Amino acid sequence: MKRMDFNDAKSYCQSRHNSELLIISTSYQNQFIRDYYAFFDYVWLNAEIVESNDSFITTTKNQLKWKGKNIIHYTNFANGYSVTSGDKYKSCLRMNKVGEWENVDCHGYASFVCQKRLVVEEDDVVECPGGWTFSKFTGTCYKVIFKKNLSLTRADKICREQGFLVGEVSTLASIQSQEENNIVLNLALLKQSHLHKILLGGLNDSKKKSRWFWIDGSKLTFQNWDDFMPRGSSKLSGICMSPSGKWSSMSTEKVSHPDHTVAVCKFIPTI
């Protein structure tokens, strides 16, 4: 594998292959790159620091974005690193040998992989399969499932089946920001106005009850728990959303309010 600084690697991909440096949108992509490329060396990712005026995203001026313009939703930062922890001396992003991301100096050397168009650009028109709804903000397709007697376990199985029917890997929805929380809530209310619960793809660790994660492989960093939640019980190991948008822990097997519960499925399309 070739080793260059960030700008030379980016230019090489553009001039030689009409392509770009890597953009990682899902845990599956991250794992693939880690296993086949980063295992041997650090790998550049196509993200740069830009100055942000968006106060709800960050309280600092430095905002790391894909290609310097697209919001980063899925992340896998190593401890001590984040979307906003870079500065003018560490304004680029690389993957380390265990697949975690680090803010680094753009003038350092790392390996790189050129990638053809695998992510949604700001001006791209994307169509999700029939029955699915595309959100330009998250670059994601969503589908609301309304069936009687839905448990979290059954809902996740349905989401995976619905994804398989359209050739995608779909799971119960993860929530990465307040904006995505609002998107999922509004889609659910459009499907069932007399709503009591929205089933999400969150679970807690059977060995460490305080640790929660998303079943699509993304980290549970944004949280929107209701008062006195979550409850650390082995019987309450899933996540649901109320009509207020707040989260509660719940049983993965229990069916509650069978006529007023929906599930939201999610996948990130590639183009």
N, C-alpha and C positions, 0 to 999 in steps of 0.2 A: 504494500500500500504506500502511496506517495505521502510525504509530510510537507506541509506548507503552513505559513501563517494564515489567518482567517481571510484577509482580503485577497491574497493570491489564490487560495483554494476556491473562493467564490468566483473569481474571474476565470479560473481554469474550467470549472463546471459550465459556466455560461458560454465561453468561447469554444471549448472543445466538444461539448455534448448538448448544447442548448438546454441546459438543465440548471438545477439549483442545489445548494447544500441541503442537508437533511432538515426536514420539519417533522416532528413527532406529534401525532394527534391522539394516539391511543396506547394503552399499556402493551397491546400485542405488537405494535410497531417497535416500541421501545425494547421489548424483550428480544425481538428478532435482531435488531441492530446490536444489542449487547452480546448476543450469543455468536453472531457471525462476523462482527467487525471490532467492536470496542473491547472484546476479550483480549485482543492483541495490542491495542494502543488506544490512547485518547482519540476521540472523534469530534470534529467540529459540528455544531448544530447551527442552523441558519437564523440566529436571533441576534439582535443588536439593541443597545440602549438608545432610547429616544426620550426626549423631554416630554413629560405628561402634564397637561393642565386639568386632568380629570380627577377631581378631589376625592370622589367616592372609590376610585380604584387604589390609590396610594397616597400616602401623606408625604412622599418624597418626590423630588423632581425626576428621578431616574426610573424609567419604566422599560423593562426588557420586553421586546415584541418580536414575533416572527417577521423576518425581513424588514424589521424596523417599523412595521405598520399594523400587523395583525395581532390581536389580543391572544395571549397564550392561555389556553383553558386547561388542557391536560398538562401536568407537571410531574417530575420525578427528581426533585432537587436533593442533593446530599445535605446532611445536617450543616447548618450555618450558611446555606445559600438559598436564594429565593429570586422571584421575579424582580424584586426591588432592592436587592442587597448589593448590586453592582455599582460601579462609579466610573469616572472617565478613565481610570487605570485598569478596570476590570469590566469592560463593556461588551464582551462577547461570551458565548456559551459553548461548553464542550461536554461530552459524555465521558465519564471515567470508565474504568475497566469492569466495574460491577453494574454499569447501566445507570448510575446516578449523574445528575447534572451539576455543573460547577460554573460560577462566574469567573472568567479569567481574562488576562491581557490578550488583546487581539493580535499582538505581535509575536506571541509564542508560537511554537510549532506543534501540530497535531495531524493525525491522519484525517481523511475525509471521504465521504461517499456522495456521489452526485445522484440526485433524485429527480425524476421526471414529475410532472404535475400530479401530486397525490393529495393536495390540500385545497381547500376552497379559497380563492382569492376574493377580495372585497367586491369586485364587480362581476363575479361569475354568477350565472343563473343555474341553480341546482334544482332538480326535480326529484323528490323522494318517490318511492313506489306508491301506487294507489293505496289510499287509506292511511298514509303516513304524512306528517306535517313537517316541513323544513323550517328551521329557525336560522336566519342569517347571522344573528348575534352569536350563537353557539356553534354554527356550522354542523348542526345535528338534526337527524330525523327522529320524530316522536310519534308514538301511536298510543291512544288511550283505549284500554280494554275494559269493557263493562259486561260482566257476567255475574250471575248469582253465585253465592257461596264461594267467593274468592278468598283464599288464604295466600300468604306471601309465597309459600312453596309452589302452589298451583299457578300463581300469577307469573312467577319466574319461568316456569316450564312453558307457559303460553307465549311469553315474550321470545323465548329461544325458538319456539316453533314458528312464530310469525316472522322472525328474522330469516330462518332457514328457507321459508317459502319465497323470499325475495333475494336469496343469495347473500345475506348479510349476517353478521354476528350481533344479535340483539339481546339485551338483558333488561331487567327492571332498571329504571332511570337512576343515575347518580346525579348529584346536585353540586356544581362547582362554584356557584356564586349566587348572590341575592337575585340577580337578574334571571338566572336560570330557574331559581326557585319560583319566581313570579311566572315565568313561561309555562312551567309544568302545572302550576296551580290554575292558570287561566285556561289551558287546554282541557284540564280535567273538569272544570266548571262548565265549559261549553258542552261537554259530553253528558254530564249529569249535574243539573243545577241543584238538586236536593242531595248534596254530597255530605258524607260524614268522614270518609277516609280515602286517602290516596296512597296506594302501596308503592314504596320505593325500594331500591336495590341496596339497602344498607344492612349490615349484619355486625354483631359483635363477636369478639374472639372468645371461643369457648374456654380458653385457659386464662385470659386476662379480660375480665368483664368490662373494664373501663376503655378498652381499645375497640373502636368501631372502624369499619372499612366498607368500601363499595365493591360489589361482586363483579363489576366490570374491570377490576384491577386498579382503578384510580384511587389516590389517597383521599381520605375524608378530612379535608382541611377546613373548608367552609362548613359552619354548623348553624342550625337555626332551631335549637331545641326549645320546647315550651317550658314553662315554669316547672321546676321539680323533675325535669327529665334530663337525661335518660335514667331509667331505673336499672340498676345493676343486678339483673336476675337472669338465670339461665332460661326461664320461661318467656322472657321479654327480650328476644335476641334479634328482632327485626325493626325496621323503621317505617313509619307511615306519617303522612302529612294531613293536617286538619284543614278545614275551609279557611282558617285564618292564615295558613301558610306555615304554621309552626309544626315542629316534629315531635313525635312521641315514640317511645319504644313499645313493641308489641310482640305477641307470639307469632312465630312463623307458620304455625299450623292452625291456629284458631280462626274461625270464620266469625266476623263481627259485622253487624249491620249489613246483611247479605244483599239488600236492595239498594244500598246507598254507598257502596264501595267500588272504586275503580283502581286500575293499575296503569302505570305509564311506562311504556317500553321505549328504548332508545338505542340508536346506533349512529356512528359518525360515517357518512358516505365518503367514498373516494372518487375522484374524477381523473 
